[in-house]
């Protein structure tokens, strides 16, 4: 009986935590102000000038050491 009460308390606590996490996004929202948007745009422009491109997993594996070091 004690195990059943503990399990029920755990499920209730998990559901309450889940409800708080889901509701937090609806209550509190974040919007970038003009300074942040300008800084983000400057960063994107600098990346474009430097010919920046995101790497896919094959590029990452090709550029990192996946075999370790030889002694």
N, C-alpha and C positions, 0 to 999 in steps of 0.2 A: 504494500500500500504506500509506503514511503517513497519507493522508487517511482510509482505512478504520479504522486504529487510533485516530485522533483522534475519529472519529465514534463508534466503539464505546466509547471512554473517556467521551465526553460522555453517551451513553445510560446507561452504568453509573452515572455520577455523578448524573444526573437521577433515576434509579430509587432510588438510595440516599437522596437528598434527599427524594424523595417518601415513601419508607418511614419516614424519621425524622419528617416532618411528620405523617403519619397516626398513627404510634405515640405521638407526644407527647401527643395528646389522651387516650389511654387510660392513660398512665402518670401524668401530672400533671393533677389536676382542681382546680377552684376552686369553692368554695362560699361564699356570702355569710354573714357572721356576723350576729349579732342587731343590732348597731349599724347595719350597712349596710342591713339589711332595714327597720329603723325609719326611717332617713333616706330610703330609697326610698319608703316609704309616706307620709311627711310631704310629700315632693315631689309625689306623685300627688294627695294631698288638696288641696294648694295649687293645683295645676293645675285640679282639678275646681271649686274655689271661684272661680277666675278665668275659668271657662267656656272652658277651653283645649280646642282640638280640632285634630287633625292636619290639615294642608292636603293636598289632592291636587294633582296637577300643574297643573290648571286654575286653582286658587286661587293657586298660586305664580306662574304666568305673569301672572295678573291683578294681583298686588300688586307685582311687580318691574318695573323699567324694561327692556323688551326691545328698545326702539327707539333707545336711546341718548339723548344730549342734543343739543338744537338750539343752535347758537351764536348 
